Structures are given as structure tokens and as C-alpha cells.
Amino acid sequence: MTGSLPDTTSAIHAAYLERSRSSAAHYALASKFMPGGTSRQASFWEPYPLTIAKGEGAYFWDVDGHSYLDLINNYTAMIHGHAYPPIVEASHKQIAKGTAWAAANEAQSSLAALIVDRVSSIEQVRFTNSGSEAGALAFTIARIITGRTKLLMARYGYHGSLLEFEIGSFGNEGPLTYLAAYNDLADFEAVLSAHGDDIAAVFLEPVMGASGIIQGEADFLHGVRAAAHKAGALFVLDEVLTLRFGTGGCQSDLDIEPDLTMLGKIIGGGFPVGAVGGSADVLGIFDPADMKVFHTGTFNANPVTMVAGEVSLRELTADRIERMDSLCEMLQSGLMDVANKHGLPFSTNRYGSCLNIYFNESVPESSVVRDDEQVMNDFHLACINHGLFIAHRGLIALSTVIMEKDISEALTRASAAMQDVASEIA
Ligand SMILES: Cc1ncc(COP(=O)(O)O)c(C=O)c1O
């Protein structure tokens, strides 16, 4: 969601151009056949993104042959890093047996059962191919059940690429989208009491991810759930990103029971995935025996995603989550020390294994409204120049294969990148 143009006169920019010639050539080719050379805004940055040739463990390699310590892990999805051997083995075995057919497979029930076992509010699951589709499906379910047409979400919240959610992530209301301020229960209650009759569902992330790792207060989340129910709307918890924070997602820690839960990312083991979970009663609207809504998809619950997702979830143990969290805390304080050393204003939001950084004395309301874009863009490119990969909006998400030595390596590389940024500013 950053948009300012790069400073083409900077040494950081020049070094990036110099070391990424094969990526530049690939970008020129890609731009002939795809608008702006990409199908994914979140993996585009100016002047052009790197083209990656392969990944293994905590690292990946670009087409120019440089290696990178990956601290974003495909925006939190690659919870076990790249080419994680148990996932490679399970998915290879499945690929050799076929990848999709228009009938059932056994792997879908294993993954669904595992999700039901881990996530307290979920009795049944409906699979999709992305978190965005899960959001669209949750909205459809709520509309069918309530007979209403609109949604309420947090301003700057993120629930995927459906237009009705996307405008909200940029802070705008729309014909079907009401907004209220995150962590402001009174604001949500006010919208629900003014427009409750139109609102089919309230969508919330327990921790706002794209907005900059902003933790929802327990009283706020419970209060919004109660207010939604009072207005006759469904309460949807978006755990697409936050399932990584606990074996049962955030809802177990918060002891909150949403009507529907959106899932994605880590439940696919690195393959495209999404899901909506809820009570058997609510999900019963899809039951072919008494169908209220038609929902299908050529690759829904395909066996490759299902076997990979099962390994991914099983191997995400409470111990590993705790270890990632403490390494992330170490990274957070190390980055602060490094920024201080280079005289750069710096602040962070962290929850568990995710961190968002800002070159401001204090964190802004959201990553969407920030005034450090130029410095952030420079730091992002400088990190790449030093073999460190973070999201260009400053998001960092660890994986289970990152070790303490990798955190030290990350701090050394980040320090070199901050040195470059400080020289640029001076
Ligand atoms: C909270 C949240 N919801 C939904 C989505 C959309 O998921 P996908 O990118 O798989 O469509 C994301 C993706 O980043 C997310 O973080």
C-alpha cells in the first residue's frame, strides 16, 4: 500500500539496479503480458520486483544468483519456510497420484478434522482457494442467513480482494460497506444501532495484519460480537493471518466464539487455500440435502493443498509458536538498537511472530496512513541490497525454520541497510 516514487538519484537505488539486471529483464518481459508485469500488488515495488528462482529453508535466491534471508515468508503464509522437507514429501507423493478430480478425496476430511480439532468455534469447514474467496463466501453466508446486504468492518482492516472489503482497507465506505474505528467499541455500536437492520455481518481481525500488526483489545472484540448479535448480524473473525499465533488461532486465547471464522495461508502448506469454518448449523446452508446457496470451485479442497496443509498445521506446535515469538521479540529489540545506533527515528508494532516497522518516533494509526514512505522504500531496497527480504510496507513474519543465528544475521544486514539510509538522509 506504499505508493511514492523511488528517488532515482539515490545510491541505494543505483545499487539495486546494478545487482538485479536479470530481474529487470524478466520484469520487462512480464510487463508485455501482464499489466505492470504482475498479478499481485503486494509483491510489486518500485522500480520493479525481484524475480525469485528458488527457495529453501529460511532463504531464497533471485535470478541474478543473490541469496536473501526471507523475513516475510510470503506475507506470513510460509510458516515453515521454503521447500519444507515434510511438505515437499507429502505433496510430491500426492502429485504423483493425481492433483484434482471432480469427486471427493480423503485428504480433505483429514485437514477439515484437524481444523475442527484445533479451532474451538469450528464444527465444519468449507474450503476455497484463497483467503479472499473465504471472505466473499463468509459475506455470502451472512447475507443468505440474515436476508440483509451490507457489512461492517474496521477502517483499514484487511479481508482480501473483494471490492466491498478492499475499499474499507483504504479507509473508504461504499454502497455495501460501513466502517468504524478499530478498538473503538462505541464507534461500532453507533454504526450498528444506526444501520443494524441492513448489516448482515461484522468482520474483524483479532490482530490487524495489513494495517500494521495492531492488537485487538479483548473487551473490544467481545463487545463488538455482542453488539453484532444484538443487531441480528453475524460476527465473523478473520483468522487468515492470525492462525499462526496459537494452535487454535487467536480465538482460543481470547475465549471468543465467532459465528464464522475465515482461514487461509498456513492451512495450505504453501499452496493456494482458504476456508470458512463455523457451526454445523450455519454451514448447513451448503448441505446438498437442503441447499440454500450454491457454492463450488474447480480446485476447492484439491488433494495437494489438503495434504500439504495437514502437514503444515500438524507441525505448527505450541512450542514452535513460542520459539518464533521469542525470536521475533529479540529481532524487535535488536532493530530498535540498530536504528538508535544510526540515529534513525524508529518504532514497531509486534504481536507474536509478526512485526511491523516504522521510521517514525511513534507508530501511526495504520500502515495505510504513514508519512515515512520514502525512508521505508529506501530501507526496503537497501535491505535487498544486503540480502535481507522484508515487505516493502515494513511487515516481518518469521517462520519455524528461522534460528537464533538467522536473527543475528538479520540484524547485521539490517544495520548495513540502515547505515545506507542514514547516509542518504545526511
Ligand atoms: C486477514 C486477511 N484476510 C484475508 C486475506 C486474503 O487472503 P488471500 O491473499 O489468500 O486472498 C489476507 C491476506 O493477506 C489477510 O491477511
The ligand as an SDF file (V2000), in Angstrom:
LIG
                    3D

 16 16  0  0  0  0  0  0  0  0999 V2000
   -6.5350  -11.0160    7.4420 C   0  0  0  0  0  0  0  0  0  0  0  0
   -6.5520  -11.4280    5.9990 C   0  0  0  0  0  0  0  0  0  0  0  0
   -7.7140  -11.7460    5.4250 N   0  0  0  0  0  0  0  0  0  0  0  0
   -7.7880  -12.1370    4.1400 C   0  0  0  0  0  0  0  0  0  0  0  0
   -6.6670  -12.1990    3.3530 C   0  0  0  0  0  0  0  0  0  0  0  0
   -6.7680  -12.5950    1.9140 C   0  0  0  0  0  0  0  0  0  0  0  0
   -6.1510  -13.8210    1.7090 O   0  0  0  0  0  0  0  0  0  0  0  0
   -5.5930  -14.1870    0.2370 P   0  0  0  0  0  0  0  0  0  0  0  0
   -4.4130  -13.3150   -0.0210 O   0  0  0  0  0  0  0  0  0  0  0  0
   -5.2660  -15.6430    0.3380 O   0  0  0  0  0  0  0  0  0  0  0  0
   -6.7050  -13.9250   -0.7300 O   0  0  0  0  0  0  0  0  0  0  0  0
   -5.4230  -11.8700    3.9120 C   0  0  0  0  0  0  0  0  0  0  0  0
   -4.1970  -11.8890    3.0930 C   0  0  0  0  0  0  0  0  0  0  0  0
   -3.1970  -11.2980    3.3770 O   0  0  0  0  0  0  0  0  0  0  0  0
   -5.3630  -11.4710    5.2740 C   0  0  0  0  0  0  0  0  0  0  0  0
   -4.1970  -11.1170    5.8390 O   0  0  0  0  0  0  0  0  0  0  0  0
  1  2  1  0
  2  3  1  0
  2 15  2  0
  3  4  2  0
  4  5  1  0
  5  6  1  0
  5 12  2  0
  6  7  1  0
  7  8  1  0
  8  9  2  0
  8 10  1  0
  8 11  1  0
 12 13  1  0
 12 15  1  0
 13 14  2  0
 15 16  1  0
M  END
$$$$
